[in-house]
Amino acid sequence: MAEQTKPASDSLAVGREAFRRRAWSEAYDRLSASDAWVPLTAPDVERLALAAYLNGREDRAVQAWERAHLAFCRDGEIGRAVRCAFWLGLTLALQGNHAQAGGWFARAGRLLEETAEDCVERGYLLIPGGLRAMGTGDFEAAGAAFTDAERIAERFGDPDLIALGRLGQGQALVGGGDAVRGTVLLDEAMVAVTAGEVSPIVAGIVYCAVIIACRQIFDVDRAAEWTEALSRWCAAQPDLKPYRGQCLVHRSEIMQLRGDWSDALAEIQRACAHMAGRADPALGMAHYQLAEILRLRGAYTRAEEAYRQADRLGHPPQPGLALLRLAQGRGDDAEAAIRRVAAQAEGDRVQRCRVLAGYVEIALAVGDTEAAQDASGELGKARRRPGIAVSARGGGRLLRGRAARRSGRRGRRGGPARRRGCLAEASGSVRGGAGPCPVGRGLCAAGRP
């Protein structure tokens, strides 16, 4: 027996040290090896689950979290059992297994109902409800759930839940139209991440969610800043699999905005390769970004396949697919598609702004100047709303550039002086960021008679 436990003990010690160093692949291998000799205790099975997840072995992570949950239940540690169920449910939800996820969240809730224990995990179980409310557009209810979660976290001094609560509140405020207050909370959640106060799994969630929120409100500078921070964080953990792919997608988007199309294409191809064969929720986003770059470069056949693949992976292919139809000379199809998408985006100011930029371009191309003027006017008004143009940072500049670019095209019909004025406004709007973006680079072409 002693001969058996010695290798297991050695492997376990190395695995724990690798986990501490965030060497996720080594941690997973060593903990698994130790488990093969002598079954791991519940805390070490939980470490195994985290190492598996962070090394991109989601199925193994699900199995290990289930084991850890059952082991903690047997040991009478209900709080830790509930936390394992929470991460298990969240992982399953990200994989699209919503029924199983709901079952684990319900099981965790029942365990807490059966005990009188006042524990921080009660706050963790408020997170799924907040996410569901946000998904249905009930941002007020979502904000309330995340606020309650943060209050519980503050009482117990749990930095992970504090960060998740503030992240959710920020997202709810942004979604509800108050981007100014929302970004304050998002930045505060990010400070906890960059200060190293939270666990790696929470850090990755916060990084990616904050960057997506910045994209939604067109805050290009803030998105670029946090994307660089995410890049450094990923680089410090070579074995990290989740979050790295989404980081590459965001890096490609920033490169595109700066006009570095070749680098943007290379980066998004790396992202797709990194996530290939895995149930990564960012894979659809990656294929949409790949399609956008291919469309801009004139590779229309490959772009169409990438848009279709994005759609199959759950990411909407519009408005990019409508713009592809326009580039292919199918103006009527493009107009029909963009009108349908614009109608569907009614009430969603963020998504509608994204659609309107393409709407104006398509309407002008098919000769519907009245529709183009209406959409351009709405786009111009949007940048003055606090829920969209959040500040004098890149978001306001990007929307001003888009609106002025469209006005510049309308200015073709108003003579050279009007055209120069509109395009000067657009050019000034997109300068001052990290570099030229496709909006700025297209200005001269947009203003040619």
C-alpha positions as CSV (number, residue, x, y, z in Angstrom):
1,M,0.0,0.0,0.0
2,A,2.9,2.4,0.9
3,E,4.4,1.7,-2.6
4,Q,1.1,2.7,-4.2
5,T,0.6,5.9,-2.1
6,K,4.1,7.3,-2.7
7,P,3.7,7.9,-6.5
8,A,0.2,9.2,-5.8
9,S,1.5,11.6,-3.1
10,D,4.3,12.9,-5.3
11,S,2.0,13.4,-8.3
12,L,-0.5,15.1,-6.1
13,A,2.0,17.6,-4.7
14,V,3.3,18.4,-8.1
15,G,-0.3,18.8,-9.4
16,R,-1.2,21.2,-6.6
17,E,1.9,23.2,-7.3
18,A,1.2,23.3,-11.0
19,F,-2.3,24.5,-10.2
20,R,-0.9,27.3,-8.0
21,R,1.4,28.4,-10.9
22,R,-1.5,28.2,-13.3
23,A,0.2,25.6,-15.4
24,W,-3.2,24.1,-16.3
25,S,-2.1,21.2,-18.5
26,E,0.5,20.0,-16.0
27,A,-1.9,20.4,-13.2
28,Y,-4.6,18.4,-15.0
29,D,-2.1,15.6,-15.9
30,R,-0.6,15.3,-12.5
31,L,-3.9,15.4,-10.6
32,S,-5.3,12.8,-13.0
33,A,-2.3,10.6,-12.5
34,S,-2.6,10.9,-8.7
35,D,-6.4,10.1,-9.0
36,A,-5.6,6.9,-10.9
37,W,-3.5,5.7,-7.9
38,V,-5.6,6.9,-5.0
39,P,-9.0,8.7,-5.4
40,L,-8.7,12.4,-4.9
41,T,-10.4,14.2,-2.0
42,A,-13.2,16.6,-2.8
43,P,-11.0,19.8,-2.8
44,D,-8.5,18.2,-5.2
45,V,-11.3,16.9,-7.5
46,E,-12.5,20.5,-7.6
47,R,-9.0,21.6,-8.6
48,L,-9.0,18.9,-11.2
49,A,-12.3,20.3,-12.6
50,L,-10.9,23.8,-12.8
51,A,-7.6,22.7,-14.4
52,A,-9.6,20.7,-17.0
53,Y,-11.9,23.6,-17.8
54,L,-9.0,26.1,-18.1
55,N,-7.1,23.7,-20.3
56,G,-10.1,23.4,-22.7
57,R,-11.3,19.9,-21.5
58,E,-14.9,21.0,-20.9
59,D,-16.3,17.5,-20.8
60,R,-13.7,16.3,-18.3
61,A,-14.4,19.4,-16.3
62,V,-18.1,18.6,-16.2
63,Q,-17.4,15.1,-14.9
64,A,-15.0,16.3,-12.3
65,W,-17.3,19.1,-11.0
66,E,-20.1,16.4,-10.7
67,R,-17.7,14.2,-8.7
68,A,-16.7,17.1,-6.5
69,H,-20.3,18.1,-5.9
70,L,-21.2,14.6,-4.8
71,A,-18.1,14.3,-2.6
72,F,-18.8,17.6,-0.9
73,C,-22.4,16.5,-0.3
74,R,-21.2,13.3,1.4
75,D,-18.8,15.3,3.5
76,G,-21.6,17.6,4.6
77,E,-20.0,20.7,3.0
78,I,-23.2,21.9,1.3
79,G,-21.9,25.4,0.4
80,R,-19.0,24.0,-1.6
81,A,-21.3,21.4,-3.1
82,V,-23.6,24.2,-4.3
83,R,-20.6,26.2,-5.7
84,C,-19.6,23.1,-7.8
85,A,-23.2,22.8,-9.0
86,F,-23.1,26.5,-10.0
87,W,-20.0,26.2,-12.1
88,L,-21.2,22.9,-13.6
89,G,-24.5,24.6,-14.6
90,L,-22.8,27.6,-16.0
91,T,-20.4,25.4,-18.1
92,L,-23.3,23.4,-19.4
93,A,-25.2,26.6,-20.3
94,L,-22.2,27.9,-22.2
95,Q,-22.2,24.6,-24.2
96,G,-25.8,25.1,-25.1
97,N,-27.1,22.4,-22.7
98,H,-29.6,24.6,-21.1
99,A,-31.9,21.8,-19.7
100,Q,-29.0,20.2,-17.9
101,A,-27.8,23.5,-16.7
102,G,-31.2,24.4,-15.3
103,G,-31.3,21.0,-13.6
104,W,-28.1,21.7,-11.8
105,F,-29.1,25.2,-10.8
106,A,-32.4,23.8,-9.4
107,R,-30.5,21.1,-7.5
108,A,-28.3,23.6,-5.9
109,G,-31.2,25.8,-5.0
110,R,-33.0,22.8,-3.3
111,L,-29.8,22.0,-1.3
112,L,-29.8,25.5,0.1
113,E,-33.5,25.3,0.9
114,E,-32.9,22.2,2.9
115,T,-30.3,23.8,5.0
116,A,-30.5,26.8,7.3
117,E,-26.9,27.7,6.6
118,D,-26.3,31.3,5.7
119,C,-23.6,31.1,3.1
120,V,-22.2,33.1,0.2
121,E,-23.4,30.5,-2.3
122,R,-26.9,31.9,-2.0
123,G,-25.5,34.9,-3.8
124,Y,-24.0,32.7,-6.5
125,L,-27.4,31.3,-7.3
126,L,-28.8,34.7,-8.0
127,I,-26.5,35.0,-11.0
128,P,-28.4,32.6,-13.3
129,G,-31.6,34.5,-12.6
130,G,-30.0,37.8,-13.4
131,L,-28.6,36.3,-16.7
132,R,-32.0,35.0,-17.6
133,A,-33.6,38.3,-17.0
134,M,-31.0,40.1,-19.0
135,G,-31.5,37.6,-21.9
136,T,-35.2,38.5,-22.0
137,G,-34.5,42.2,-21.9
138,D,-35.7,42.8,-18.3
139,F,-32.7,44.8,-17.4
140,E,-34.3,46.2,-14.2
141,A,-34.9,42.8,-12.8
142,A,-31.4,41.7,-13.9
143,G,-29.8,44.7,-12.2
144,A,-31.7,43.9,-9.0
145,A,-30.5,40.3,-8.9
146,F,-26.9,41.2,-9.5
147,T,-27.1,44.0,-6.8
148,D,-28.4,41.5,-4.3
149,A,-25.6,39.1,-5.3
150,E,-23.0,41.8,-4.7
151,R,-24.5,42.6,-1.3
152,I,-24.2,39.0,-0.2
153,A,-20.7,38.8,-1.6
154,E,-19.6,42.0,0.3
155,R,-21.0,40.5,3.5
156,F,-18.9,37.4,3.1
157,G,-15.9,39.1,1.5
158,D,-16.0,36.9,-1.6
159,P,-14.1,38.7,-4.4
160,D,-15.3,36.4,-7.2
161,L,-18.9,37.1,-6.5
162,I,-18.3,40.8,-6.0
163,A,-16.8,40.9,-9.4
164,L,-19.6,38.9,-11.0
165,G,-22.2,41.1,-9.3
166,R,-20.6,44.3,-10.5
167,L,-20.1,42.9,-13.9
168,G,-23.8,42.0,-14.1
169,Q,-25.0,45.4,-12.9
170,G,-22.8,47.1,-15.4
171,Q,-24.1,44.9,-18.2
172,A,-27.7,45.5,-17.1
173,L,-27.2,49.3,-17.1
174,V,-25.6,49.3,-20.5
175,G,-28.4,47.1,-21.9
176,G,-31.0,49.4,-20.4
177,G,-29.5,52.5,-22.0
178,D,-27.3,53.9,-19.1
179,A,-23.9,53.3,-20.6
180,V,-22.3,56.1,-18.5
181,R,-23.0,54.4,-15.1
182,G,-22.7,51.0,-16.6
183,T,-19.1,51.5,-17.8
184,V,-18.1,52.8,-14.4
185,L,-19.2,49.5,-12.9
186,L,-17.6,47.5,-15.7
187,D,-14.3,49.3,-15.1
188,E,-14.6,48.6,-11.4
189,A,-15.1,44.9,-12.0
190,M,-12.0,45.0,-14.3
191,V,-9.9,46.6,-11.6
192,A,-10.4,43.5,-9.4
193,V,-9.3,41.4,-12.3
194,T,-6.1,43.3,-13.1
195,A,-5.3,43.5,-9.4
196,G,-5.3,39.7,-9.2
197,E,-8.1,39.6,-6.7
198,V,-10.3,37.0,-8.4
199,S,-9.9,33.4,-9.6
200,P,-8.8,32.7,-13.2
201,I,-12.3,31.4,-14.3
202,V,-13.9,34.6,-13.1
203,A,-11.2,36.8,-14.5
204,G,-11.7,35.3,-18.0
205,I,-15.5,35.8,-17.7
206,V,-15.1,39.4,-16.7
207,Y,-12.5,40.2,-19.3
208,C,-14.6,38.9,-22.2
209,A,-17.9,40.3,-21.0
210,V,-16.5,43.8,-20.5
211,I,-15.0,43.8,-23.9
212,I,-18.2,42.7,-25.5
213,A,-20.1,45.5,-23.6
214,C,-17.6,48.0,-24.9
215,R,-18.2,46.8,-28.5
216,Q,-21.9,47.1,-28.0
217,I,-21.7,50.8,-27.1
218,F,-19.0,51.5,-29.7
219,D,-16.4,52.4,-27.1
220,V,-13.5,51.5,-29.3
221,D,-10.8,52.9,-27.1
222,R,-12.0,51.1,-24.0
223,A,-12.4,47.9,-25.9
224,A,-8.9,48.2,-27.3
225,E,-7.4,48.9,-23.8
226,W,-9.1,45.9,-22.2
227,T,-8.3,43.7,-25.2
228,E,-4.6,44.4,-24.7
229,A,-4.9,43.6,-21.0
230,L,-6.7,40.3,-21.9
231,S,-3.9,39.5,-24.3
232,R,-1.3,39.9,-21.6
233,W,-3.3,37.8,-19.2
234,C,-3.7,35.0,-21.7
235,A,0.0,35.1,-22.6
236,A,1.0,34.6,-19.0
237,Q,-0.9,31.2,-19.0
238,P,0.3,29.3,-22.1
239,D,-2.0,26.3,-21.3
240,L,-5.1,28.5,-21.2
241,K,-7.7,27.4,-23.8
242,P,-11.0,29.3,-23.0
243,Y,-11.0,33.0,-23.4
244,R,-7.9,32.9,-25.7
245,G,-10.0,32.4,-28.8
246,Q,-12.3,35.2,-27.9
247,C,-9.3,37.4,-27.2
248,L,-8.0,36.7,-30.7
249,V,-11.4,37.7,-32.1
250,H,-11.3,41.0,-30.3
251,R,-7.7,41.6,-31.4
252,S,-8.8,41.0,-35.0
253,E,-11.7,43.5,-34.6
254,I,-9.3,46.2,-33.3
255,M,-6.9,45.6,-36.1
256,Q,-9.7,45.9,-38.6
257,L,-10.8,49.2,-37.1
258,R,-7.2,50.4,-37.4
259,G,-7.2,49.4,-41.1
260,D,-4.7,46.5,-40.7
261,W,-6.8,44.1,-42.7
262,S,-4.0,41.5,-43.4
263,D,-3.1,41.3,-39.7
264,A,-6.8,41.2,-38.8
265,L,-7.3,38.2,-41.2
266,A,-4.3,36.3,-39.8
267,E,-5.5,36.9,-36.2
268,I,-9.1,35.7,-36.9
269,Q,-7.8,32.6,-38.7
270,R,-5.7,31.8,-35.6
271,A,-8.9,32.3,-33.5
272,C,-10.9,29.9,-35.6
273,A,-8.1,27.3,-35.5
274,H,-7.7,27.6,-31.8
275,M,-11.4,27.0,-31.1
276,A,-11.9,24.3,-33.8
277,G,-13.5,21.2,-32.4
278,R,-14.5,22.7,-29.1
279,A,-17.9,23.9,-27.9
280,D,-16.6,27.5,-27.5
281,P,-19.4,30.1,-27.4
282,A,-17.1,32.6,-29.2
283,L,-16.7,30.4,-32.3
284,G,-19.8,31.9,-34.0
285,M,-18.4,35.4,-33.3
286,A,-15.1,34.3,-34.8
287,H,-16.6,33.1,-38.1
288,Y,-18.6,36.3,-38.4
289,Q,-15.5,38.4,-38.0
290,L,-13.7,36.2,-40.5
291,A,-16.6,36.8,-43.0
292,E,-16.4,40.5,-42.4
293,I,-12.7,40.6,-43.3
294,L,-13.1,38.4,-46.3
295,R,-16.0,40.6,-47.6
296,L,-13.9,43.7,-47.2
297,R,-11.1,42.0,-49.1
298,G,-13.4,40.9,-52.0
299,A,-13.3,37.2,-51.2
300,Y,-17.1,36.9,-51.6
301,T,-17.5,33.1,-51.9
302,R,-15.4,32.4,-48.8
303,A,-17.1,35.3,-47.0
304,E,-20.6,33.8,-47.7
305,E,-19.5,30.4,-46.3
306,A,-18.1,32.1,-43.2
307,Y,-21.4,34.0,-42.6
308,R,-23.3,30.7,-43.0
309,Q,-21.0,29.0,-40.6
310,A,-21.5,31.8,-38.0
311,D,-25.2,31.4,-38.4
312,R,-25.0,27.6,-37.8
313,L,-23.0,28.3,-34.7
314,G,-25.7,30.7,-33.3
315,H,-24.3,34.1,-34.3
316,P,-26.6,36.3,-36.5
317,P,-25.1,36.7,-40.0
318,Q,-26.6,40.2,-40.4
319,P,-25.9,42.9,-41.3
320,G,-22.8,41.6,-42.9
321,L,-24.6,39.1,-45.2
322,A,-26.8,41.9,-46.5
323,L,-23.7,44.0,-47.3
324,L,-22.2,41.0,-49.0
325,R,-25.3,40.8,-51.3
326,L,-24.8,44.4,-52.2
327,A,-21.1,43.8,-53.0
328,Q,-22.2,40.9,-55.2
329,G,-24.5,43.2,-57.2
330,R,-27.7,41.8,-55.7
331,G,-29.1,45.2,-54.5
332,D,-32.7,44.1,-54.2
333,D,-31.8,41.1,-52.0
334,A,-29.6,43.3,-49.9
335,E,-32.3,45.9,-49.4
336,A,-34.9,43.3,-48.5
337,A,-32.6,41.7,-46.0
338,I,-31.5,44.9,-44.3
339,R,-35.0,46.2,-44.0
340,R,-36.1,42.9,-42.3
341,V,-33.1,43.0,-39.9
342,A,-33.7,46.7,-39.1
343,A,-37.4,46.0,-38.2
344,Q,-36.3,43.1,-36.0
345,A,-33.9,45.4,-34.2
346,E,-36.6,47.9,-33.3
347,G,-36.3,48.7,-29.6
348,D,-32.7,47.5,-29.4
349,R,-30.8,50.7,-29.8
350,V,-27.4,49.1,-29.8
351,Q,-28.1,46.5,-32.4
352,R,-30.1,49.0,-34.4
353,C,-27.1,51.3,-34.7
354,R,-25.1,48.4,-36.1
355,V,-27.8,47.7,-38.6
356,L,-28.4,51.3,-39.6
357,A,-24.8,51.8,-40.7
358,G,-25.3,49.1,-43.3
359,Y,-28.9,50.2,-44.0
360,V,-27.7,53.6,-45.2
361,E,-25.0,52.2,-47.5
362,I,-27.5,49.7,-49.1
363,A,-30.3,52.3,-49.4
364,L,-27.9,54.7,-51.2
365,A,-26.7,52.0,-53.5
366,V,-30.2,51.1,-54.7
367,G,-31.2,54.8,-55.0
368,D,-33.6,55.1,-52.0
369,T,-32.2,58.4,-50.8
370,E,-35.2,59.2,-48.6
371,A,-34.6,55.9,-46.6
372,A,-30.9,56.7,-46.5
373,Q,-31.5,60.2,-45.1
374,D,-33.9,58.9,-42.4
375,A,-31.5,56.1,-41.3
376,S,-28.6,58.5,-41.3
377,G,-30.5,61.0,-39.2
378,E,-31.4,58.3,-36.7
379,L,-27.8,57.2,-36.6
380,G,-26.7,60.7,-36.0
381,K,-29.2,61.1,-33.1
382,A,-28.1,57.8,-31.6
383,R,-24.6,59.1,-30.9
384,R,-26.0,61.9,-28.7
385,R,-27.9,59.5,-26.5
386,P,-26.2,58.5,-23.3
387,G,-27.0,54.9,-23.8
388,I,-24.9,54.7,-27.0
389,A,-22.3,57.5,-27.2
390,V,-20.8,57.0,-23.8
391,S,-18.2,59.7,-23.7
392,A,-15.6,61.6,-25.8
393,R,-13.8,58.3,-26.2
394,G,-13.7,56.1,-29.3
395,G,-17.4,55.2,-29.1
396,G,-18.6,58.8,-29.8
397,R,-16.0,59.2,-32.6
398,L,-17.0,56.0,-34.3
399,L,-20.6,56.8,-34.4
400,R,-19.9,60.4,-35.5
401,G,-17.8,58.9,-38.3
402,R,-20.5,56.5,-39.4
403,A,-23.2,59.2,-39.4
404,A,-21.0,61.7,-41.2
405,R,-19.8,59.2,-43.7
406,R,-23.4,58.5,-44.6
407,S,-24.1,62.3,-44.8
408,G,-21.0,62.6,-47.0
409,R,-22.6,60.2,-49.4
410,R,-25.8,62.2,-49.4
411,G,-23.7,65.3,-49.9
412,R,-22.8,64.1,-53.4
413,R,-26.2,65.5,-54.3
414,G,-25.6,68.8,-52.5
415,G,-22.4,69.9,-54.3
416,P,-18.7,69.8,-53.5
417,A,-18.9,72.3,-50.5
418,R,-21.5,70.2,-48.7
419,R,-19.6,67.0,-49.5
420,R,-16.3,68.4,-48.1
421,G,-18.0,69.5,-44.9
422,C,-19.6,66.2,-44.3
423,L,-16.4,64.2,-45.0
424,A,-14.3,66.6,-42.9
425,E,-16.6,65.9,-40.0
426,A,-16.3,62.2,-40.6
427,S,-12.5,62.3,-40.9
428,G,-12.1,64.3,-37.7
429,S,-14.5,61.9,-35.9
430,V,-12.3,58.8,-36.6
431,R,-9.0,60.4,-36.0
432,G,-7.5,60.6,-32.5
433,G,-7.9,56.9,-31.8
434,A,-5.2,54.3,-32.2
435,G,-5.2,54.8,-36.0
436,P,-7.4,54.9,-39.1
437,C,-10.4,52.6,-39.2
438,P,-12.3,51.3,-42.2
439,V,-14.8,54.2,-41.8
440,G,-12.0,56.7,-42.1
441,R,-10.3,54.9,-44.9
442,G,-13.5,54.7,-46.9
443,L,-14.2,58.4,-46.7
444,C,-12.5,59.6,-49.8
445,A,-14.3,56.9,-51.9
446,A,-17.6,57.8,-50.2
447,G,-17.2,61.4,-51.3
448,R,-16.3,60.9,-54.9
449,P,-18.9,62.1,-57.4
